[in-house]
């Protein structure tokens, strides 16, 4: 895996633009992606929604994306608000996440982080020009959130009931905090997240 050499932007708001229109990761308010998975924990539904809300982190105005996972009984398992901003070069950065997991009536905020707090830095979510072999940190909060991604393909093809897709960016996402797990994600030009492969145990 080659480390993608895109310097972490400063907290200067002038390094960023309003909104996120990266070809592979557009965040148009009102857009929603729905995923359904089946595993040992039962059936789950995940709904990712781009809100019309913003959050200022390190002086940068970010777009707020809500991610809700519910069990087969409809009960919410976790709710996350992620904060993204795009720099002037077109790269999309993740500035943090407000995570709430629900366990038997108790709230757990493990995994929450914010750039500029306790040594955390913005992580790269999607490059303006992805290249096969590039690797980068999506979350840079040591000991709290350390998701990383590697670009496997920029010409992947996939078919789902909704449509046939081509020229997808395929990534393999892992975490230093959970080394046995990996997830494949596919990003369609102009659509962003089009589909995912459920997390699986690594070998």
N, C-alpha and C positions, 0 to 999 in steps of 0.2 A: 504494500500500500504506500503510495507516494503522498507525502504531506502537501496539502494544497497551500501554496504560499500567497495567502491573502491576509495582509496585516489586520489585526483587530482595530477597528476604527476608534478614534478618540470619542470622548463624550460630547464633543462639539456638535450641537444640533445641525450645524452647517454641513456636516458630513452625510446628512440624511435628507431624504425627500419625503413628501407627504404621500401616504398610502403605500401599497405594495402591489406592483404590477409585473414582477419577475415572470418570465414566460412559463417557467416550470412551477412557480409557487405564487400565483396571483391570489390576493386576499381581498375579494370584492365583498363589502358588507352585504349580508343576506344570503351568501352562499353557504350551502350545507352539504356535507358528505355523511352517508350512513353506512356502517359496516356491521355485519353479523358474523359471529364466530361461534364455533362449537368446540369445546374442550373438556378436560377433566373437571373443570369448575362449572360445567353446564353451558347452556346457550347464553350469549351476551350480545347486546346491541350497543354500538358506539356511535354517537352523533357528534360530529365536529362542525361547529358553526362559526362563521366570521361575523362578529358583532359590529355594531356601529359605535362601540365604545373605544376610547383611547386611554392610555396610561403613560404618564411621563416618567421615564427611568433615566437617570443620569442626564437629565435635560433633553432627552430624545423622546418625541411623541411616538408611541408604539401603537400598533393595531392589536386589539384584544380578540383572541380566538377561544371559544368555549368548547371543551371536550368533555362529554358526559358518557359514562359507561354504566349500563343497567343490566341486571340479571334477567333470567327468563321470566321472573315474576314481576318485572317492571320496576323493581326497587333499585335505586341509584347505588352503585358500588363506589364510584369515584366521580369527582367533578374537578376539572382543571381549567384554569384561565392562563393561556400562554400569551406572551407579549412579543410581537415581531415588528421590525423596522427594516426598511430598505435603504442602502447607502447610495451615494450618487453614481456609483459604478454599476448598480443593479443587483448587488449581492444582498440576500436577505439574512438578517441576524435575529437570533433569539435572545431577548434581554431578561428572561426569567419566567417563572411559572408559580402560580398560586394553586397548590395541590391540596385537595381534601379527599381522603378515603374514609369510607364508612365501614366500621367493623362492629357488629352487634350493638348498634346504637351509639358507638363512640366515634369521635372524629379524630383522624390522624393526618397531620399536615407534613409528614415526612416527605421530602422531595421538593419542597418549596424553596425557591431561591430567587435572588434578584441581583442583577449586575451592579457592581459597586458596593455590595454588602458582603462582609466576611470574606473578602478576597475573590468573589465570583466575578467573571467577565462574560461579556456577550459571546455567544457561540454562533458559528456559521450554520444556517439552516439550509440554504440553497445558493450555490454560486450563480453568477450571471451567465457563465459559460462552463457548465459541467464538463469534466473530462474523465474518461475511463481511467481508473487507478487512483484518482484523487481521494484523499481521506481527510477528514476534519472533525473537530469537536463541535457537536451541536449544543451541548450544555457544558459549561465550564465552571462548575461549583464543586471543588474538590471535596469528596466524601459525602456529597449530598446528591448531585446530579452530574453524571459523567457520560452521557450518551455520545456516541461517535458514529460516523457514517463513512462508507466507502462507495464510490460510484462504480458499479459493475458494468453498466451498458448505457448508451445514449440512443440506441436503436431497437430497444426491446418492443415486442408486439404481444398484445394480450387481448382476449375477447371476454366480455362479460355480457349478461342479458341486456344491458342498456345499449351497448355499442361495441364496435371493434376499434382498438387503439393501436397506433404505431408510433415510432419515434419516441418511445417512452424513456425517461431516465429511470433506470433501476438502481436502487441502493441496497446495501446490506447494513442494517443498523444494529449496533451492539452497545453494551455498557460495561465499563470497567468494574462497576459495582455488582453486575450480574453476568459474569463471563460465560455462563453456560447458555444464555439466551441470545437469539438473533431474530431479526425480523426483516423481511424483504418489503420494500415499498416501491411503488411505481408512480411516476409523475407524468401526466399527459400535457403536452404543450397547450397552453391556453386554459387548462382545466385545473392543474395542480394535482392533488391527491386523487388518483382515479381508482386505485384498488390497493389492497395489502394482502400479504400472505401472513397468516397468524404466526406468532412467536413460536419457535421450536427450540428444543434442546440441542446445543452444539455437541460435536463429537470430539 
